[in-house]
């Protein structure tokens, strides 16, 4: 949840970069995951898989679009 909260809010529009669009999509997935309760809404394996996926995607996004 801390990682989700640290991401900036992004307004998607016609001039939105692909990186910003991807970041917003990942932010939405993290928000959805943060609202789930492990063992009730999602099992441990699914939660770990989703977290691993998001970590990988955010690393790739950061490597492809580093801040100057």
Backbone as ProteinMPNN parsed JSONL, in Angstrom:
{"seq_chain_A": "XXXXXXXXXXXXXXXXXXXXXXXXXXXXXXXXXXXXXXXXXXXXXXXXXXXXXXXXXXXXXXXXXXXX", "coords_chain_A": {"N_chain_A": [[0.827, -1.191, 0.0], [2.015, 1.214, 0.655], [3.722, 1.66, -1.492], [1.893, 2.087, -3.537], [0.684, 4.461, -2.643], [2.8, 6.201, -2.906], [3.06, 6.73, -5.571], [2.582, 9.141, -8.152], [-0.452, 10.99, -8.865], [-1.979, 10.732, -12.002], [-3.26, 12.38, -14.744], [-4.977, 11.238, -17.414], [-4.882, 11.942, -20.805], [-5.171, 13.209, -24.193], [-2.542, 13.909, -24.801], [-0.973, 12.314, -23.213], [1.867, 10.5, -22.23], [3.173, 7.27, -23.21], [4.5, 6.023, -21.123], [3.413, 7.337, -18.856], [0.77, 6.547, -19.119], [1.027, 3.759, -18.82], [2.021, 3.726, -16.201], [-0.166, 4.738, -14.799], [-2.0, 2.678, -15.234], [-0.77, 0.584, -13.821], [-0.834, 1.684, -11.303], [-3.564, 1.694, -10.807], [-4.014, -1.069, -10.679], [-2.533, -1.663, -8.384], [-3.991, -0.224, -6.508], [-6.41, -1.616, -6.544], [-5.512, -4.115, -5.615], [-4.62, -3.37, -3.068], [-6.992, -2.969, -1.76], [-7.953, -5.468, -1.252], [-8.451, -8.302, 0.878], [-6.243, -10.623, 2.1], [-6.792, -14.038, 2.017], [-9.458, -13.733, 2.2], [-10.615, -12.07, 0.11], [-8.741, -12.626, -1.794], [-6.376, -15.197, -2.461], [-3.274, -16.212, -0.869], [-1.307, -17.032, -2.738], [-2.227, -15.903, -5.166], [-2.06, -13.196, -4.485], [0.704, -12.877, -4.066], [1.624, -13.467, -6.64], [0.491, -11.349, -8.101], [1.74, -9.137, -6.877], [4.435, -9.682, -7.51], [4.281, -9.508, -10.303], [3.558, -6.783, -10.619], [5.803, -5.519, -9.435], [7.811, -6.324, -11.24], [6.865, -5.131, -13.645], [6.933, -2.402, -12.955], [9.679, -2.075, -12.484], [10.64, -2.546, -15.088], [9.397, -0.442, -16.446], [10.59, 1.741, -15.17], [13.265, 1.334, -15.955], [13.065, 1.636, -18.702], [12.191, 4.227, -18.958], [13.827, 6.282, -17.5], [14.135, 8.818, -14.939], [15.434, 12.001, -15.738]], "CA_chain_A": [[0.0, 0.0, 0.0], [2.905, 2.373, 0.686], [4.189, 1.886, -2.865], [0.768, 2.672, -4.266], [0.485, 5.845, -2.198], [3.935, 7.026, -3.311], [2.968, 7.049, -6.996], [1.839, 10.379, -8.41], [-1.706, 10.93, -9.614], [-1.756, 11.08, -13.406], [-4.467, 12.626, -15.514], [-4.793, 10.689, -18.755], [-5.497, 12.738, -21.86], [-4.672, 12.969, -25.55], [-1.092, 14.103, -24.871], [-0.342, 11.488, -22.19], [2.902, 9.617, -22.763], [2.948, 5.842, -22.99], [4.989, 5.713, -19.776], [2.415, 7.805, -17.891], [-0.398, 5.685, -19.268], [1.377, 2.486, -18.188], [2.119, 3.961, -14.766], [-1.528, 4.864, -14.274], [-2.601, 1.338, -15.241], [-0.182, -0.163, -12.709], [-1.342, 2.318, -10.08], [-4.935, 1.195, -10.633], [-3.918, -2.467, -10.229], [-2.087, -1.644, -6.994], [-5.114, 0.248, -5.699], [-7.331, -2.745, -6.446], [-4.896, -5.114, -4.744], [-4.575, -2.832, -1.702], [-8.321, -3.072, -1.177], [-8.326, -6.872, -1.043], [-7.98, -8.947, 2.106], [-5.669, -11.938, 1.825], [-7.524, -15.105, 2.683], [-10.89, -13.46, 2.08], [-10.884, -11.628, -1.263], [-7.687, -13.147, -2.665], [-5.534, -16.103, -1.676], [-1.88, -15.798, -0.731], [-0.604, -17.257, -4.003], [-2.653, -14.877, -6.13], [-1.516, -11.91, -4.04], [2.147, -12.882, -4.354], [1.78, -13.403, -8.092], [0.159, -9.985, -8.528], [2.802, -8.253, -6.391], [5.622, -9.953, -8.328], [4.012, -8.94, -11.626], [3.623, -5.322, -10.532], [7.199, -5.145, -9.21], [8.512, -6.508, -12.51], [6.424, -4.124, -14.603], [7.427, -1.089, -12.528], [11.12, -2.059, -12.761], [10.803, -2.397, -16.539], [8.988, 0.913, -16.797], [11.645, 2.625, -14.682], [14.456, 1.147, -16.783], [12.791, 2.139, -20.052], [11.908, 5.666, -18.908], [14.418, 6.824, -16.27], [14.056, 10.267, -14.729], [16.733, 12.626, -16.051]], "C_chain_A": [[0.869, 1.252, 0.0], [3.413, 2.694, -0.714], [3.109, 2.549, -3.697], [0.607, 4.143, -3.916], [1.612, 6.767, -2.646], [3.901, 7.396, -4.792], [2.155, 8.319, -7.208], [0.51, 10.108, -9.1], [-1.426, 11.41, -11.026], [-3.103, 11.261, -14.07], [-4.198, 12.176, -16.945], [-5.571, 11.534, -19.755], [-4.854, 12.423, -23.196], [-3.153, 13.074, -25.637], [-0.325, 13.29, -23.822], [0.682, 10.561, -22.833], [2.552, 8.16, -22.465], [3.387, 5.449, -21.581], [3.978, 6.142, -18.72], [1.158, 6.946, -17.935], [-0.158, 4.336, -18.595], [1.428, 2.636, -16.67], [0.737, 4.065, -14.135], [-2.225, 3.505, -14.23], [-2.073, 0.498, -14.076], [-0.669, 0.39, -11.369], [-2.759, 1.807, -9.781], [-4.925, -0.252, -10.143], [-3.485, -2.538, -8.773], [-3.21, -1.198, -6.065], [-6.133, -0.877, -5.492], [-6.791, -3.795, -5.484], [-4.886, -4.645, -3.289], [-5.924, -2.958, -0.998], [-8.776, -4.493, -0.895], [-7.726, -7.401, 0.254], [-7.503, -10.354, 1.768], [-6.391, -12.975, 2.671], [-9.026, -14.916, 2.626], [-11.221, -13.137, 0.626], [-9.913, -12.231, -2.274], [-6.842, -14.107, -1.837], [-4.079, -15.646, -1.737], [-1.113, -15.935, -2.039], [-0.947, -16.217, -5.048], [-2.068, -13.516, -5.766], [-0.03, -11.823, -4.353], [2.409, -12.77, -5.851], [1.53, -11.986, -8.597], [1.241, -8.998, -8.094], [4.065, -8.44, -7.227], [5.461, -9.361, -9.723], [4.167, -7.418, -11.596], [5.054, -4.839, -10.306], [7.992, -5.236, -10.501], [8.142, -5.416, -13.509], [6.937, -2.731, -14.235], [8.935, -0.978, -12.719], [11.382, -1.84, -14.249], [10.47, -0.976, -16.988], [10.055, 1.917, -16.364], [12.908, 2.533, -15.519], [14.268, 1.739, -18.173], [12.614, 3.653, -20.084], [12.483, 6.273, -17.631], [14.213, 8.336, -16.167], [15.413, 10.875, -15.033], [17.386, 13.217, -14.82]], "O_chain_A": [[0.491, 2.257, -0.601], [3.524, 3.863, -1.084], [3.384, 3.466, -4.471], [0.416, 4.977, -4.801], [1.416, 7.977, -2.757], [4.637, 8.284, -5.222], [1.157, 8.546, -6.524], [0.362, 9.125, -9.826], [-0.71, 12.392, -11.22], [-3.979, 10.402, -13.972], [-3.29, 12.685, -17.603], [-6.758, 11.805, -19.575], [-4.079, 11.474, -23.31], [-2.537, 12.398, -26.46], [0.851, 13.557, -23.575], [0.406, 9.919, -23.846], [1.744, 7.864, -21.585], [2.731, 4.643, -20.922], [3.71, 5.389, -17.784], [0.559, 6.656, -16.899], [-1.026, 3.826, -17.887], [0.936, 1.775, -15.94], [0.506, 3.532, -13.05], [-2.961, 3.217, -13.286], [-2.836, -0.213, -13.423], [-0.887, -0.364, -10.42], [-3.095, 1.526, -8.631], [-5.731, -0.625, -9.29], [-3.991, -3.359, -8.008], [-3.362, -1.729, -4.965], [-6.651, -1.06, -4.39], [-7.525, -4.305, -4.637], [-5.119, -5.441, -2.38], [-5.98, -3.045, 0.229], [-9.863, -4.704, -0.357], [-6.638, -6.998, 0.667], [-8.251, -11.167, 1.226], [-6.573, -12.806, 3.877], [-9.786, -15.825, 2.962], [-12.006, -13.838, -0.012], [-10.223, -12.333, -3.461], [-6.611, -13.869, -0.651], [-3.71, -14.801, -2.553], [-0.35, -15.042, -2.405], [-0.066, -15.706, -5.739], [-1.631, -12.769, -6.642], [0.441, -10.801, -4.852], [3.317, -12.054, -6.274], [2.281, -11.482, -9.432], [1.617, -8.116, -8.866], [4.699, -7.459, -7.613], [6.401, -8.779, -10.264], [4.833, -6.841, -12.455], [5.477, -3.858, -10.916], [8.76, -4.33, -10.825], [9.022, -4.84, -14.149], [7.332, -1.966, -15.115], [9.432, 0.091, -13.076], [12.243, -1.044, -14.624], [11.176, -0.389, -17.807], [10.383, 2.839, -17.111], [13.559, 3.548, -15.77], [15.209, 2.281, -18.753], [12.857, 4.29, -21.109], [11.731, 6.731, -16.771], [14.129, 9.037, -17.176], [16.439, 10.327, -14.631], [18.479, 13.778, -14.91]]}, "name": "protein", "num_of_chains": 1, "seq": "XXXXXXXXXXXXXXXXXXXXXXXXXXXXXXXXXXXXXXXXXXXXXXXXXXXXXXXXXXXXXXXXXXXX"}
